[in-house]
Amino acid sequence: GDERCVVEGIAEPFCRLIVAGERVSAGADGRFRHDTPLRPGANLVVVEAVDAAGNSTYRSQIVRRRIQH
């Protein structure tokens, strides 16, 4: 089965979010959660938030998936 990584956090309420290349909605409180699949080895997971004025903020994290033998 696929290993997955849950990415969650708090952003500006109703801002546009892109998590690992997929659109994600932030709620009225700004909370978001996204399940992303992991490939074996190192995965770069990027979160981009765009506010109403069009300003972008990026956060990235390397997530390692254990390789099963």
Secondary structure in CASP SS format (residue, H / E / C, confidence):
PFRMAT SS
TARGET T0000
AUTHOR 0000-0000-0000
METHOD secondary structure of the structure
MODEL  1
G C 1.00
D C 1.00
E E 1.00
R E 1.00
C E 1.00
V E 1.00
V E 1.00
E E 1.00
G E 1.00
I E 1.00
A C 1.00
E C 1.00
P C 1.00
F C 1.00
C C 1.00
R E 1.00
L E 1.00
I E 1.00
V E 1.00
A C 1.00
G C 1.00
E E 1.00
R E 1.00
V E 1.00
S E 1.00
A C 1.00
G C 1.00
A C 1.00
D C 1.00
G C 1.00
R E 1.00
F E 1.00
R E 1.00
H E 1.00
D E 1.00
T E 1.00
P E 1.00
L E 1.00
R C 1.00
P C 1.00
G E 1.00
A E 1.00
N E 1.00
L E 1.00
V E 1.00
V E 1.00
V E 1.00
E E 1.00
A E 1.00
V E 1.00
D C 1.00
A C 1.00
A C 1.00
G C 1.00
N C 1.00
S E 1.00
T E 1.00
Y E 1.00
R E 1.00
S E 1.00
Q E 1.00
I E 1.00
V E 1.00
R E 1.00
R E 1.00
R C 1.00
I C 1.00
Q C 1.00
H C 1.00
END
